[in-house]
Amino acid sequence: MSVLADLLALPNFMLKEIKDNLWEAFVEKERKNLEKKRKYLHFDLPVKFDKSILSDKEKFRTAFDKRFRSEFYKPGIFLQSFYPFIQYIKEIPRYKLDEQSGKRKLNYKPRPLCYASHKDALRLSWLATQLNFGYEKILAKANINKSILAYRKFEGGKSNIDFAFDAFEAIKKAGECVAICFDIEKFFQNISHQELKKQWIRILSEIEQEELNELPEDQFHAFRTLTNYSYVDKSDLDELFAGNRFNTNNERRICTPDDFRLQVRGAKLIKQNPKKLEKKGIPQGSAASAILANISMLSFDEKVWSKLNEIDCTYMRYSDDILVFGAEVHADQIQQIIKEELATIGLKTNDKEDIIFFRKSNGILKSYSQKNTIKKMQYLGFEFDGTHAFVRSSSLSRYHGKLRRAIQRTVKAAYQRKGEVKTIYKSKLLKRYIIGSEQNFISYANRAKTRNNLVPGNRIEGQLRKRYKILNAEIRRRKSKKM
């Protein structure tokens, strides 16, 4: 049984034991995070432990407790001031179908991401650990814990691969039905502060087993920090310090505390949540952002699940992606329920929802668009045609593009070397793009391939097989150009 399952089974009066067990879970989580050697620079020094301590759970617990426990157990841990977040813009590639040309065009969706200082990240992680406990208790009571998929730990370590294939298998089992995918517009930027606070109080009430009307002072300060948040653009910092980084005891930080006050704050580089006046938005990317996003949707999830359950429809939400499927006759009602309930918490869907009808033809379940043309359902990076599952075609195209560009760089490097023999070193290409290392597209697709047991004959295997042909053909083409 997991630590969380053990905690959920504890009697309500054992609050001290609950907190101690949560601390143990938090310490182990941070040990794993620190093992990843996160070396990002911020306004404070990194939190570091020797390798020998990190590799030993008992030693790490002792060292971590000595350093942080007494401070973090104080009720006022969140009253201490926070450094501003550092924000950068991540360009997310998106392929969209051009209706005129019939071809997919590549666009980039800007996503602002924020990361906290090292000490603040620890405090926010501890906050998230506590809030997550109360949140999971409410989900279990409401019987909706199988419908909320993102930012949660599931038995067996489920990922979006499993969630996608669970959905496909459920649709196949349901047979003829309609599946509607909704995307919430600018989810993190539009989260209602009022709704978040209301549900935050509810979570704490569940933890403390008493009805609270307001957030305790330190929790309220954390709420203010994460709603009226401040940040500095990474590009401004790079320009201000021009690559210079200060060293303190052989540890690196962006600048000294004095320079932060004089140059960062003095130059008025600190910005505020752009939707502060609208009382909307939290920073995406912090250690607490995920649980706060889920908490803000708690009332919505409960109401929508209940209403859809009444008409025998299945509801699944993965962050800002919502999937509902049920009898075709309920298509309009499904859309009305989702949009009306989103509006009650100040959110709305992005663009037009994707509606797919699953109907049988000659005894085979197939997927159709509203125009009754063949169209695959897209969900969490995969596609489904009623019978077979595929890696999303846009993801595959993006991978092939990266492979071709990598080949181009490798061949160019070979012909820039002096000497008559022009050797193309394929080992790095094979490891990174063909064989599949621990974390790349091929390893991801291979995991999906093993999960794809819907029917005999694996379509994902066929999609991946082309990579060897592309590798050799592209190398020959690039070499012939150089020669």
PyMOL commands that set and color helices and strands:
alter all, ss='L'
color gray80, all
select helices_A, chain A and resi 3-8+15-35+51-54+57-72+118-142+160-174+187-190+193-208+217-227+234-241+257-265+289-296+298-310+328-344+393-416+427-435+441-451+459-482
alter helices_A, ss='H'
color red, helices_A
select strands_A, chain A and resi 85-97+104-115+177-183+230-233+246-248+251-253+271-272+314-318+321-326+354-361+364-368+377-379+382-384+389-391
alter strands_A, ss='S'
color yellow, strands_A
deselect
rebuild
show_as cartoon
